Amino acid sequence: MGDPTSHTENDAPVPLAEAPQRQYKRVYANYIRAFAACAVVQMHSVGGYLYTFDPTADPDVRFLTADIIYGHLRWATPFFILISGALLLNPSKQESISVFLKKRLRRVLIPFAFWGTIYLLYLYRGNMYYGTWPELKDVLNTIFYNDIYFHLWFIPMITGLYLLTPIFRIFIQNAKRSDIEYFLVLSFTITALQHFLPGIIFVKYIGWMGYIGFYVLGYYLSAFPIKRSWKKVIYPLALAMPLTGAFLTWWLTVQAGEYDARVFVYSSPNVVIMIFALFLFLKDFDWGTFATRYPRVHRAFNRLADLSYGVYFIHVLILDVIKNGYIFGIKVIPHYFFNIEIHPAIGAPLVGIVGILLSVLLISLLSRVVFMKKWLM
């Protein structure tokens, strides 16, 4: 997964004038994967507080902490979809449908079967401990109709996108830029309307677009330059979106007396604008020069990108284990960090860091097992 670079043991940054010229291919992809993996862990380290909103608290500090963090990191998971679209919808790729599907489905379904089993056992750990085994129909319903565990929704979703990829490659190969732009506008408009006004006229009949817009957007941003005049508009607008989303979520939640997630869904315009702008910025950043100047940092990001798939699978398990104090009774949560009371605004980033470090460490160790590295991450 990582881009090959020549290794150097320099501890200090390499002066650009002395650094050898190197060629990097889509170097931004690994940086984006690494950023997204860390952001997902940080979101999930505090996300539970959104669902425990206390309307009697003034203010509810835990909710506000989670609200602000979510407002700034809702781009994380869609970034994985955009990267997939950027790499897999490229019309230069010449491979048969059977070859593509065999390669991609093996990549998602075998790890999903393994990690899904791990999370299924963890989900029913109480039943196993007390000997009250769940009914088979409930287990099968969890496997086939639910997500097993909340973050695993991503795998069936990306599998669906892979199944559609051969069709969208034909569209991409024959479409003009304006055709793709039309599809993107239509897709994001329909999904937003479906979310905020689900019963409106024709929307309910073509609301299947879902995450396809992000998939195609990844290719669009990787293939077509965006004019500077557009960037002057989109970047300042995007900077306002995190706090705007957090404020609107807080306001809607206060009005409802319980968590209202409408503004945080991925199809919400504020989230789409933030995703578009940040991905564009990271894609356009001169990572080649950065990698040449800071080779050790570059290798670290490449390593994290290589492990990002495994980190995505394992991080929720790790966060839940340390949250419940299953290891020596030590609880690591935003307001109770290593059994010490702490302000959530300070504790939340610390828990995210612990979650990232433990996830990377464990997946790195597992990756040393050839079978695990080849088939499960």
C-alpha positions in Angstrom: 0.0 0.0 0.0 2.8 2.5 0.8 4.7 4.3 -1.8 8.3 3.0 -2.2 11.0 5.4 -1.1 14.7 4.9 -0.5 15.4 4.7 3.2 17.6 7.1 5.0 18.6 7.2 8.6 18.8 11.0 8.8 17.3 12.3 12.0 17.1 15.9 10.9 15.2 17.2 7.9 17.1 17.0 4.7 17.9 20.3 3.1 16.0 20.5 -0.2 19.1 21.7 -2.1 20.9 18.5 -1.0 18.1 16.1 -1.3 17.9 13.8 -4.3 15.0 14.1 -6.6 12.4 11.4 -6.2 9.3 10.4 -8.1 6.1 9.8 -6.1 2.9 8.4 -7.4 -0.3 9.6 -5.7 1.7 10.2 -2.5 -1.3 12.1 -1.1 -3.3 8.9 -0.9 -1.3 7.4 2.0 -1.3 10.6 3.9 -5.0 10.9 3.6 -5.5 7.3 4.7 -3.3 7.9 7.8 -5.1 11.1 8.7 -8.5 9.5 8.2 -7.6 6.5 10.4 -6.5 8.7 13.3 -9.6 10.9 12.9 -11.9 7.9 13.0 -10.4 6.7 16.3 -10.6 10.2 17.8 -14.3 10.5 16.8 -15.2 7.1 18.3 -13.3 7.8 21.5 -15.8 10.5 22.5 -18.9 9.7 20.3 -20.8 8.0 23.1 -21.3 11.3 24.9 -23.5 12.5 22.0 -26.1 9.9 23.0 -26.1 10.8 26.7 -27.2 14.4 26.3 -28.5 15.7 29.6 -31.1 18.5 29.0 -30.9 19.5 32.7 -27.2 20.1 32.6 -26.2 23.7 31.9 -24.0 23.2 30.1 -23.6 19.5 29.3 -19.8 19.6 29.0 -19.4 16.0 27.8 -21.9 16.5 25.1 -20.4 19.8 24.0 -16.9 18.2 23.8 -18.2 15.4 21.6 -20.2 17.8 19.5 -17.2 20.0 18.7 -14.9 17.1 18.0 -17.5 15.5 15.7 -18.0 18.8 14.0 -14.4 19.0 13.0 -13.9 15.3 12.1 -16.9 14.2 10.1 -14.8 14.0 7.0 -12.9 11.0 8.3 -14.8 7.9 7.1 -15.9 9.5 3.7 -12.2 10.0 3.0 -11.7 6.3 2.7 -14.5 6.3 0.1 -13.0 9.2 -1.8 -9.6 7.5 -1.9 -11.1 4.3 -3.2 -12.9 6.3 -6.0 -9.7 8.1 -6.9 -7.8 4.9 -7.3 -10.3 2.5 -8.6 -12.4 4.6 -11.0 -9.3 5.6 -13.0 -10.2 4.8 -16.7 -6.5 3.7 -17.3 -7.1 0.6 -15.3 -7.7 -2.3 -17.7 -9.0 -5.4 -16.0 -11.9 -7.7 -16.5 -14.9 -7.6 -14.2 -14.1 -11.0 -12.8 -10.5 -10.0 -12.0 -11.5 -6.8 -10.3 -14.2 -8.3 -8.2 -12.1 -11.3 -7.1 -9.3 -8.9 -6.1 -11.5 -6.4 -4.2 -14.0 -8.7 -2.6 -11.3 -10.9 -1.2 -9.8 -7.7 0.2 -13.0 -6.9 2.1 -15.0 -10.1 2.7 -12.4 -12.3 4.3 -11.3 -9.6 6.8 -14.9 -8.8 7.4 -15.7 -12.5 8.2 -12.8 -12.6 10.6 -13.4 -9.3 12.4 -17.2 -9.7 12.3 -16.8 -13.0 14.2 -14.5 -11.3 16.8 -17.1 -8.5 17.3 -20.0 -11.0 17.3 -18.3 -12.9 20.2 -17.6 -9.6 22.0 -21.2 -8.5 21.5 -22.5 -11.6 23.2 -19.7 -11.8 25.8 -22.2 -11.4 28.6 -24.4 -14.2 27.3 -21.4 -16.5 27.1 -20.2 -15.6 30.6 -23.6 -16.2 32.2 -24.4 -19.2 30.0 -27.6 -17.6 28.6 -27.0 -18.2 24.9 -28.8 -16.0 22.5 -31.3 -17.6 20.1 -30.0 -18.5 16.7 -32.5 -16.3 14.9 -31.3 -13.3 16.8 -27.6 -14.1 16.0 -28.5 -14.5 12.3 -30.5 -11.3 12.3 -27.5 -9.5 13.8 -25.2 -10.9 11.1 -27.4 -10.4 8.0 -29.6 -7.4 8.9 -27.6 -5.3 11.3 -24.0 -4.1 11.3 -22.8 -6.6 14.0 -20.9 -3.6 15.5 -21.6 0.0 14.7 -18.5 0.8 12.7 -18.7 -2.3 10.5 -21.4 -0.7 8.4 -18.5 0.5 6.2 -17.7 -3.0 4.8 -21.1 -3.9 3.3 -21.3 -0.3 2.0 -17.9 -0.4 0.2 -18.7 -3.9 -1.1 -21.7 -2.5 -2.8 -19.6 0.3 -4.4 -17.1 -2.4 -5.6 -20.0 -4.3 -7.2 -21.0 -1.1 -9.1 -17.4 -0.1 -10.0 -17.3 -1.9 -13.4 -20.5 0.0 -14.4 -19.1 3.4 -13.2 -15.8 2.8 -15.0 -17.8 2.7 -18.3 -19.5 5.9 -17.3 -16.2 7.6 -16.4 -14.5 6.5 -19.6 -17.2 8.0 -21.8 -18.2 11.0 -19.7 -17.1 14.6 -20.1 -16.2 16.6 -17.1 -19.6 18.3 -17.3 -21.3 14.9 -17.2 -19.5 14.0 -14.0 -20.3 17.3 -12.5 -24.0 16.8 -13.3 -23.9 13.4 -11.6 -22.2 14.8 -8.5 -24.7 17.7 -8.1 -27.6 15.4 -8.7 -26.2 12.8 -6.3 -25.5 15.1 -3.4 -28.8 17.1 -3.9 -30.9 13.9 -3.9 -29.2 12.4 -0.8 -29.5 15.7 1.1 -33.2 16.0 0.2 -33.8 12.4 1.0 -32.3 13.0 4.5 -34.0 16.3 5.3 -37.2 15.9 3.3 -37.6 12.1 2.9 -41.1 12.1 1.6 -40.7 14.9 -1.0 -42.1 14.0 -4.5 -39.6 12.0 -6.7 -36.7 11.8 -4.2 -38.0 8.7 -2.5 -37.8 6.8 -5.8 -34.2 7.6 -6.6 -32.8 7.8 -3.1 -30.5 4.8 -3.7 -27.5 6.9 -4.6 -26.1 6.9 -1.1 -22.4 6.9 -1.0 -21.9 6.7 -4.7 -21.5 10.5 -4.8 -18.4 10.4 -2.6 -17.0 7.5 -4.6 -17.2 9.5 -7.9 -16.1 12.7 -6.1 -12.9 11.0 -5.2 -12.1 10.4 -8.9 -13.3 13.8 -9.9 -11.0 15.6 -7.5 -8.0 13.4 -8.4 -8.6 13.8 -12.2 -9.6 17.4 -12.7 -8.0 20.7 -11.5 -10.1 23.1 -9.6 -9.8 26.7 -10.5 -8.2 29.1 -8.0 -11.3 31.3 -8.0 -13.3 28.3 -6.8 -10.8 27.6 -4.1 -11.1 31.1 -2.8 -14.7 30.5 -2.2 -14.7 26.8 -1.1 -11.8 27.0 1.4 -13.2 29.9 3.6 -16.7 28.4 3.4 -15.3 25.0 4.6 -13.5 26.6 7.5 -16.8 27.8 8.9 -18.5 24.4 8.5 -17.1 22.5 11.6 -18.3 25.0 14.2 -21.5 25.6 12.1 -22.3 21.9 12.2 -21.5 21.7 15.9 -23.6 24.7 16.7 -26.6 23.5 14.7 -26.4 20.1 16.3 -26.3 21.6 19.7 -29.3 23.8 19.0 -31.4 21.0 17.4 -30.5 18.7 20.3 -31.5 21.3 22.9 -34.8 21.8 21.1 -35.5 18.1 20.9 -34.2 17.3 24.4 -32.1 14.4 22.9 -29.3 14.0 20.4 -30.3 15.2 16.9 -27.8 13.9 14.3 -29.3 15.5 11.2 -26.5 18.0 10.6 -23.8 15.4 11.2 -24.9 12.9 8.6 -22.5 12.6 5.6 -25.0 13.9 3.1 -25.6 17.1 5.0 -24.4 20.0 2.9 -22.1 21.4 5.6 -20.3 18.0 5.8 -20.1 17.6 2.1 -18.5 21.1 1.8 -15.9 20.3 4.5 -15.1 16.9 2.8 -14.7 18.5 -0.6 -12.4 21.3 0.6 -10.2 19.3 2.9 -9.7 16.4 0.4 -8.9 19.0 -2.3 -6.4 20.7 0.0 -4.6 17.5 1.0 -4.6 16.2 -2.6 -3.0 19.5 -3.9 -0.5 19.7 -1.1 3.1 19.1 -2.2 3.6 15.8 -0.3 6.5 14.9 -2.6 8.6 17.8 -1.4 7.5 17.1 2.2 8.5 13.4 1.8 11.9 14.3 0.5 12.5 16.8 3.2 11.2 14.6 6.1 11.9 11.0 5.0 11.4 9.5 8.5 8.0 11.2 8.9 7.1 10.0 5.4 7.9 6.4 6.2 5.9 6.7 9.4 2.8 7.9 7.5 3.3 5.2 4.9 3.4 2.6 7.7 0.3 4.0 9.3 -1.5 4.0 6.0 -0.5 0.3 5.5 -2.0 -0.5 8.9 -5.1 1.8 8.5 -7.4 -1.0 7.4 -6.6 -3.1 10.4 -6.7 -0.1 12.7 -10.3 0.7 11.5 -11.3 -2.9 12.4 -9.7 -3.1 15.8 -10.0 0.4 17.3 -13.6 0.1 18.5 -12.7 -3.1 20.4 -9.7 -1.4 22.0 -11.7 1.7 23.0 -14.5 -0.4 24.5 -12.0 -2.5 26.5 -10.2 0.5 28.0 -13.5 2.3 28.6 -14.9 -0.5 30.6 -11.7 -1.1 32.6 -11.3 -4.7 31.5 -7.5 -4.4 31.9 -6.6 -4.3 35.6 -9.7 -2.2 36.3 -8.1 0.9 34.7 -10.6 3.0 32.9 -9.6 5.3 30.0 -12.4 7.6 29.0 -12.5 11.4 28.4 -13.7 12.3 31.9 -11.9 9.6 33.8 -8.5 9.2 32.3 -6.5 6.3 33.9 -8.9 6.4 36.8 -8.3 10.1 37.4 -11.1 12.6 36.9 -10.3 15.1 34.1 -12.1 17.7 32.0 -13.5 15.9 28.9 -12.0 18.6 26.6 -8.6 17.5 27.8 -9.3 13.9 28.2 -10.9 13.3 24.8 -7.8 14.0 22.8 -5.7 11.9 25.2 -8.1 9.0 24.9 -7.9 9.3 21.1 -4.1 9.2 21.3 -4.1 6.1 23.5 -6.6 4.4 21.2 -4.5 5.2 18.1 -1.3 4.0 19.7 -2.8 0.8 21.0 -4.5 0.1 17.7 -1.4 0.7 15.7 0.7 -1.4 18.1 -1.6 -4.4 18.0 -2.2 -4.3 14.3 1.6 -3.9 13.7 2.2 -7.0 15.8 -0.5 -9.0 14.1 0.9 -7.9 10.7 4.1 -9.8 11.5 2.0 -13.0 11.1 2.1 -13.8 7.4 -1.5 -15.1 7.3 -2.9 -12.1 9.1 -1.0 -9.6 7.0 -2.1 -11.3 3.7 -5.7 -12.1 4.4 -7.0 -10.1 7.4 -5.6 -6.5 7.0 
